[in-house]
């Protein structure tokens, strides 16, 4: 079964998010067409869908934030944590993202820097360009900055701890809530030499970008048709179009749209509709 879903557009203080596949309670995407039109993703899947997939268009910098891991999120909120990845689709000149620490600090030093508004002094800031990939395990401090348009794949969770928000008001004119104390125990303070996800670009074949227990994500940069086996892709394959247009299993897809193929399909075809079709796919190897 191959299904297309009606996206949800969310307007935020810094820009917009388009949720194209969501099982988040209260923000579930619904089937767009066919005999299942109007059914939620969770109804079709039979339980909470494990991934949330969205497109993010950042007109301004997002807050400096962190997400709890599964254990802490279940303990505090009764839900999944939030491991995620970003695939950069387009950028304005000078676009950057924040990922990880640039120097080692202790939890006490974090508390002091966060409360004084100086947390940026110890964060790693990265220039970005289309095609860049960042994997963000739960616990990594991060932020998308203005001028980035990207696709995000994450666990089904909407738990975010804001650490710093540039002292700006929210859409209601009031300062947005910070979660300095909650974030302290959620942060992974490890400093890494490189926070980018490196991969070899290749045309007309699967290029695995992220291989994690929460999801596996791949890129297909196509100039010709291709068939992909679904036998080793868990019980679903989420397909989102990041560039161009074409057919996925015979269903038309444009940039900024998503399609879901479930385990009843043995193989699926990807067919460019023009000179190029870029597809980002993801699945959960063993449902969590």
Secondary structure, DSSP 8 states (H G I E B T S, - for coil): -EEEEE-EEEEETTEEEEEEE---TT---EE-SSTTTT-BHHHHHSS--SEEEEEEEESS---EEE---HHHHHHHHSS----EEEEEEEE-TT-EEEEEESS---HHHHHHHHHHT-GGGGEEEEE--TT-EEEE-TT--EEE-TTEEEEEEEES----EEEE-TT-B-TTSSB----HHHHHHH------S--S------BSSEEEEEE-SS-EEEEEEESS-EEEE-TTSTTEEEEEEEEEEEEETTEEEETT-EEEEETT-SEEEEEEEEEEEEEEEEE-SS--
